[in-house]
Structures are given as C-alpha cells and as structure tokens.
Amino acid sequence: MSDVGSGLIKLAYRGVAGFVVLLLMFVVGVTGTVLSFSGGLIIAISWIPLAYPEILSEVEILAIGTQGTTSPLIATALILLVGIVLMAVGFLFLVFTYFIGKGAIQIDKQLSSAVDRTFSGSDRISKLERLAALRERGIITESEFEQEKERILGPKVE
C-alpha cells in the first residue's frame, strides 16, 4: 500500500496543482508578452508627432492635440513614456511568471517528500526490523545500525 498510495497521491496533486500552475503561468506570461510587445510598438511609433506635427490637431488621445498640447516634442515624450511603462509592466509580468514556476518546483519537492514520509511508515518499520535482525546476528555493528536507522527515519523535525 505504501508505494501505491504514495504514487497515487503524488499523481493526483501533481495533476491538479500542475494544471493550475500551468494555467496561471500561461495567463501571466501571455499578459506580460502582450504588454511588452504593445509598449514596444508604441515606442516604435513615437516619432510620428515629430515627423508630422499637423497630426496633433486631429488627435485627442491622452490630452494631446485639440484638448491639450500641440507641441510635437511633448507629444513624443508622452508617447514614449506610455510605451516605456507598458514594456516595464510587461517585463515584470514575465519575471513573475519565472518565479511562479520556480516556486511551484520547490513546493512540489516539499509535498512529494511529505507524501513519501507519510506513506512510508510501514515500509520503514519493516526495514528497521530487518536492520535489528542483522544487528542481533552480528552482521552489522551497533554504529552501522544507528547510521542506517537515522537514514531510514530521516532527519528529526522539531
């Protein structure tokens, strides 16, 4: 039961948790990519007010043009600022995606270890009984017995 139970529990939580993490990483990663790409496109078109200042009299976006400034220099600076902010937020989303994946790997290791410790109780008892029998027959020494016992039981959690 210990190996089978442990394997089934691991399979179940890895399946569900893996799907949730994958979905979260996909959404955050795609959002970051789209934001970064959009910021790059906005930066790429920021030269338009400088090259075609007459366009500012037709534009009413972000208080540029008829509602605000008609200065091509200010308009270009504002467009660049918006593009840079979008790219920065997009890159932050991409970095966050990396840390989601890294954290998921660490949590998976911890959960896997906990499941192994929980379900290996009867297996550990049989190993300790065999180890004690070897010690009683004189096949292994007391110090070897203690070393193997510590390895089987694992580190003490306080």
Residue pairs with C-beta under 8 A, 6 or more apart in sequence:
1 119
1 122
2 119
2 120
2 121
2 122
2 123
3 119
3 123
5 119
6 115
6 116
6 118
6 119
6 120
9 115
9 119
10 111
10 112
10 115
13 111
13 115
14 108
17 104
17 107
17 108
17 111
18 104
21 100
21 101
21 104
24 100
25 97
25 100
25 101
28 93
28 96
28 97
28 100
29 93
29 94
29 97
31 90
31 93
32 90
32 91
32 92
32 93
32 94
32 96
32 97
33 90
33 94
34 90
35 86
35 87
35 89
35 90
35 93
36 86
36 87
36 90
36 91
36 94
37 90
38 86
38 90
39 82
39 83
39 84
39 85
39 86
39 87
39 88
39 89
39 90
40 83
40 87
41 83
42 79
42 82
42 83
42 86
43 79
43 80
43 83
43 84
43 87
44 83
45 79
46 76
46 79
46 80
46 83
47 76
48 55
49 55
49 56
49 64
49 72
49 75
49 76
49 79
50 72
50 73
50 76
53 70
53 72
56 64
56 65
56 69
56 70
56 71
56 72
56 75
57 65
57 66
57 70
58 65
58 66
59 65
59 66
59 75
60 66
60 67
62 68
62 78
62 82
63 69
64 74
64 75
64 78
64 79
65 75
69 75
117 154
124 152
124 153
127 152
128 149
128 152
128 153
131 140
131 145
131 148
131 149
131 152
132 145
134 140
134 145
135 141
135 142
135 144
135 145
140 148
